[in-house]
Amino acid sequence: KPIRDTSDESRKQQVRARAEMQINEIDLRRELDSDDPDEGKIGAIGLSNVNRRQLDEALRFTRIAAVQNRCNVLDTRDFESGLVDHCRELGLAYVPYSPVGGHWGHARLQQFPALARIADKHRTTPYVIALAWLLAQGPHIVPIPGASKVTSIESSLTAPGVELDSGDLEAPGALGAQRHGH
């Protein structure tokens, strides 16, 4: 367990340090050690694996900056439930993790002819199309693809440059709906 100094002198030092650095907020991890939640050091927090009801409940208690849920072209539940649009309406970032299907899921993208056709059209891979599709859903969407190889990182970085047309945008979204029986 970390040692923490909760003395008045320590708190005064924190206030002086924040003033010197011209910041009003400090890192959430540091604030969690506070015994006084009314000190107002947290700007906002992020939530993970929540639904719309849980997000709305949390908003009653604190400011939220982002929602991080599993989401990709094969798992579009948050689009279908309206959570992604709700985040946009509230001005929150929506951060899809596993945006290409997770550690092994990206290999499944190769099995869908619609993705392959769009990838061929744009001279790229289904992996990049999956990321481009998420990015095209709104400026508040910030996918966080994992990578164990430099080539995967380089590939991910090309996704913002892929301009999908309306036909391209329909096909990947339909894959997720089909998988969930909609």
N, C-alpha and C positions, 0 to 999 in steps of 0.2 A: 504494500500500500504506500502511495507517495506521501512524503512528509509535506505538510503545508503549514504556513505561518498565517494565522488568522488574526494576529495582533493588530491593534489600532495603528501602530507604526507601519506595519506592512501595508495596510490599506492606504495610508497616507502616501507611501512610496508609490503605490500603484496609481493613485490619482495624479501625483506629480509627474510620473513617467508618461501617462497618457497625455497630460497637458503639454509636456515637452515635445512629444511626438505629434501633437495636434490631432489626436484621435479621441472620439467620444465613446467608442466601443472597443471591447477586447474580444479575443477568441473565445468561442463557446466553451471549449474544454476548460479554460481557466475559470469561467463563470460558474461552471457546475460545481466547483469547489467552494463557492461562496455560501455562507450561512444566511445571507440576507438577499433574497430574490428581488427585493425592491431597489437594488442599487442601480438598475437600469443599464447594465453594461452590454447586454445582448441586443444586437440590431435585429436579428431574425434567426430562425432556425430552419433546417431542412427536415423533411419527413420522408420516410422510406416505407414502401409496401403498404400504402394506405388507399382507402377508397374515398369517394366524395364525402360521405357522411363523416368519416374520421377527420378528413381535412377541415371541413366546416366546424367540427367540434374543437379542433386544435386552434383554429383561428379565433375562437371565443376567448382564448387564454393568452395568446402571444402572436407576434408577427411571424409569418412563414415566408421564406424566400424561395423555396423549391420543393418539388415533390419528385422523388426518385423511385420509379417502379420498373419492373421488368416489362419491356415492350419492344416489339419488332414486327416485321411484316407477317410473321407467322403467329404472333400473339398480340392481337389488337384490342384486347378487352377494354383497356383504358380509353380508347377512341370510342368504342361501342357504348360504354357506360356514360360518356360525356365528361369524364374526368380531365382529359387533355384540354378540351374546350373550356372547362371551368377554370383550369389553371390560367389559360390565356385571358379569360375575362377578369380574373383577379390580379393579373400582372405578375404571376408567379412563373418561374422557370419550371419546365417539365423535363426531367433528366432520365431518359430511358437507359437502363442498364441492360446488358445482353442485347444490344440493338441489332445484332446479326445472328441471334439465336443462342448465344452462349458458347462455352468452350468447344463443344462438339457440334452445336447446332448450325454453325455456319456451313458445315459440309452439306447439310440438308437443303440449303438454298439451291444447290446445283440440280436438285430433283424437280424443280418447278419450271416447266417450259416458258411460262410467261415472264419470269425473271430472266431466264437465259436470252429470250428474244429481245427484251429491253436492254440487257447488257450488251448484246451483239450490236444493236442499233447505236449505242453510245460508245462502242469500242472499249468496254470495261468489263467488270465481273459482276455477278449477282450480288456479291458481298458489298461492292460499292453502290449498286443500285438500292440495296436495302437501306444503307445509310442515307443516300440521297433522298429516298422516299420519306424517311423520317424528317430530315431537315426541311423538306418542302412543305411539311404540314404546318409550319409556323415558326416565326423567329424566336419564340419562347422555348423551343425544343432544342435541347443540348444533349445529344447522344454521347455516351461514354463507352466506346468499344474498347475491350481489352485487347492486348496484343502481347505475344511472346516473341515475335520476330520483327525486326526492323522493316521488313517488306510489308507486314500487315499495317504498321503505322503509316508507312508511305502510301499504301493503298487507301487507307481511311482518309488521309488528308486530301485525296482527289475528289471525294464525295461532294463537297460544297461547290465544286466547279461543274457538276453534272446538272444540266437543265432539263428536267423532265417535263414533257407536255401533258395535257390533260389525260390522254390515253395511257401514257406511262404511269401516271399517278393512280389510275383506277385499278390496274391489275394487281399490284402488290397488296393493297388494302383488302381486296377480295380474297386473297389467300388466307389471311387471318380469319375472316368471317367464315370461310368454308371450313376451316379447321375447328371452329367452335360451333358448327352446325347452324349457322344463321343463314 
